[in-house]
Amino acid sequence: MCNSMDIRIIIKDTLSS
């Protein structure tokens, strides 16, 4: 589940781009 948080942060970063 720890990875899930990392993935979610990356996705948000991509959307912000």
Backbone as numpy.savetxt, mean C-alpha at the origin, in Angstrom:
# Nx Ny Nz CAx CAy CAz Cx Cy Cz
-0.32 -11.11 7.63 -1.18 -9.91 7.63 -0.28 -8.64 7.63
0.90 -8.81 8.14 1.84 -7.65 8.19 2.09 -7.16 6.76
2.20 -8.10 5.84 2.46 -7.73 4.44 1.27 -6.97 3.87
0.07 -7.34 4.30 -1.14 -6.69 3.79 -1.05 -5.18 4.00
-0.58 -4.78 5.17 -0.47 -3.33 5.46 0.52 -2.68 4.48
1.63 -3.33 4.29 2.66 -2.79 3.36 2.08 -2.64 1.97
1.37 -3.65 1.54 0.78 -3.61 0.19 -0.22 -2.46 0.11
-0.99 -2.28 1.13 -2.04 -1.23 1.13 -1.34 0.13 1.03
-0.26 0.30 1.72 0.46 1.59 1.69 0.99 1.83 0.28
1.51 0.79 -0.33 2.06 0.92 -1.69 0.94 1.29 -2.66
-0.19 0.66 -2.52 -1.33 0.94 -3.41 -1.75 2.40 -3.26
-1.81 2.86 -2.02 -2.21 4.27 -1.79 -1.18 5.20 -2.42
0.06 4.84 -2.32 1.13 5.68 -2.89 0.97 5.74 -4.41
0.63 4.61 -5.00 0.47 4.55 -6.45 -0.73 5.42 -6.88
-1.79 5.37 -6.10 -2.98 6.16 -6.44 -2.67 7.65 -6.32
-1.84 7.98 -5.36 -1.48 9.40 -5.15 -0.66 9.92 -6.34
0.11 9.02 -6.93 0.97 9.43 -8.05 0.15 10.05 -9.17
